[in-house]
Amino acid sequence: MTPTIRLDGQTLDIEEGKRLSEIILDKDPRCSVAVIRPATRESASTSSFRVITTQGEITIEPSGKGPEILTMLTSGNPLTLHWHDRYSSAFGPFASTLRPARIPHLYERGDVILGCGGYDPKRSYIIFSKMRHAADLGADDTGGIIGRVVSGIGVLDRWKTGDSIQGVEQVISWADTSRSFTTISNDLVLEDGMEIITSVSITAAGYEKGRIDTATAESVEHLLLTYEEGLYHIGRVASTHIADVSRIGTDVPEENRLPRREGLVTARTRGRGRGSIYIYITDIPASNAHTIVGQVTRGIELVRLAKEGEIFCLKIDPPRFDLVGLMLPSAEEAALVKGIRLVVDNHEGERVVVSQTPETTLACLATGEVQITTVPLSRVVDIALDDLHAPDSCNIFRKLTGLHLHHVGSLPLFFHFEDVYLFKPPVPKEVSIVPENVPSDTVPSGTLAITNDSRRGSGLVGVRTTDNSEFGPTSEPFEGTNVLGKVLDLHKLRDYKETEIVFIREAGR
């Protein structure tokens, strides 16, 4: 018999002895994948069922007649959303043998009910309770509860007319971790019945096909910016969540305060951890320090199994729409792909986009039109930053210039004398520039540096056009100078006058 596995929800026949690298040809070697081995179960009532819908996946832990009903649905046709309201959603119809009791029952959020329309069992429905309420759903005298949603409960809130259940399948419970693990090994030998989850999919808050709510646009932009590379770095694992702290210290507005249910994604808005991204693996109350930015729609098993220090691949819908830093032809092509009308200030010569309006992805997609400001390529100065030797100083510099948000940043030219160009970006009071990567010998021409807190001119940025063995690029002694990197287009600075804004771009980004 040919071995069969499930890869990201798709059934795949494989040859005996196949390794992970042979079925995932483009796997990022840094990213962990979740591996769930098959387990023997005493009875069907101990199994979970995965329900695949057009809005994402949910997992049901069955009870009562649940195993029988859900097993029957595994071989059936897709079930369409027949009706829905604020309390519940019903998919069907299909025929069953239930005996409706014609009495109301009390249901909790996440209850899965077998009911019927018009008290006719031939018009039965699988009904999901979206909130605590009492209703007569055409169920039997027990209330008809056949299970409870234990994973992906946020999907219940996104169903709308036209959605459907595309499949129901029996799976290994997400709670069974005795035979489940994560790995980055490409040499893993695959086994019959094994399930592999290679990535986590997230839908941004406020984004739906055909409808976009911009109320969460700024906080969602933080999410999209954080994962432009598609990598989630697990900095902390707790019983209720995992957290990525790679952009800690970033201000995020509180736009969407709701209970944090399993599968929800939040950004921390207050405290020392502000800017961190959390994914929840259980339901907990809302918090004033968190704003909802997304919902996991696939791959929650990987979230549950991942360990501190691991990285996994992340896919977000929609991807970020940011034109700043692109050459004009590339910006026009990106807008065309998204169906967005581009209003350009100038088409003459080679030009680089330095700003766009609206600024956020959701607002751009909602309005369908973006205005961009461009400058000639000759006015964009390329630099290279030395993250290896000055990681903290480079991080501060990116935040001062806007390079932490876009591929082009800016610096106001403060003063120019002889061989020195000085720039004075606004430095927030809370920013501390400790000595780092201070020079000890001759500072070469083109060296970019920032004055540290040991001098009164802390935060001043400078570059020299000649070598100097006595003072740094900001005309401070070496001990007051943090070397950031190098200016690659030194000659372009000659065209700028004092008080003008100089546009900068990191080479290779």
C-alpha angles and dihedrals in degrees: 000000000000113000114245129201136175116238114191090332096314122112112235130186112217139182120255112273096019115159129220093251090058094061099034102051097169099043114150104237090220095058126090121220127205118243121196116187121207115260132199113245129200094224141353091255090072093056129093125225127219115217112200113204135173089255097049141288130302131187122221126201102206128221136179108357090352099109091051095047096042092046088053090052093052090075097038134097123270114287119223126216100262098181139347141179137165091289106045149350125224127204124194150356110239134144122265139161098241121137110221114223096200094225131113122251134194115249132189129214109281097025113140112213136191106217139148142220121248088001087284113137089203086067098051125158138196103231128197119205110222097186141004109288145133120242145147103241097169092264128148124264092279092061093256097257106163099170149330133254108246100169133033095017090155088070088072090068094053101054115116139163110307096031122121147182104253098186146350121210137172112243142172109277114259087227092064102092097153090093098026129089146147126250142174092199116122089195095069108134110227121231132206110271094017119144121214124194112189103177147008121243121208131186113210118242111263094020122116131148105270095007131067125183111200095193088099096038099118098045091043089052088059089055093048093046092049092054103038086120092047096235125128112201111203107219097164138018122199135169091261104033152355122238136207108207097178093113097039114154095039117129114237123181119236104241109143117035110178138140108290104240128184110289096019119132120215139180118219110238102184142037132028092313096055112143094032118130118227130194116195126221096184138027119271133161125274120274132210087222096059135065124195112245105163152345130240108239099175137014103036088145089066090051091052095048101039118109134217112280094025127119126214133185117259130197119195128193115240105027116222117281106210122149098175110118096021125120109250096253090052091049091051091050093049091050092048092053090054094044091243122147112233122213108199125195096207136005099187117123128329108337137183125209110241101172141010136198122239093037100200129073096233092050091049092050092045096050096037091214133087129187115208134194118212138188131196114272087239088068095055115089117208119218137179119217124210104225091163095064101022108030097150095044092047090050090052091046092053091052092048093051102036094248088124088067105033142016091251124055135175141230127191110233104233105177141353124196130159106315098347131093115190126195126192113201117181108264118201114233093241093058113105119196106196120190110279135158093001114181121249101184139022114337108224124229112273095030112148117213144164128216112247130219094271088080133056092239093063112164096027112135123209148171131192127214092209136045117267130190097185110043135030127241091275091052091251126126114270093259090060094049128090111194110222102179137276140310107230099188099047093153092063092066090072090074094058126089128208115282091023121124113248115208116217133190132190111239113237097019 
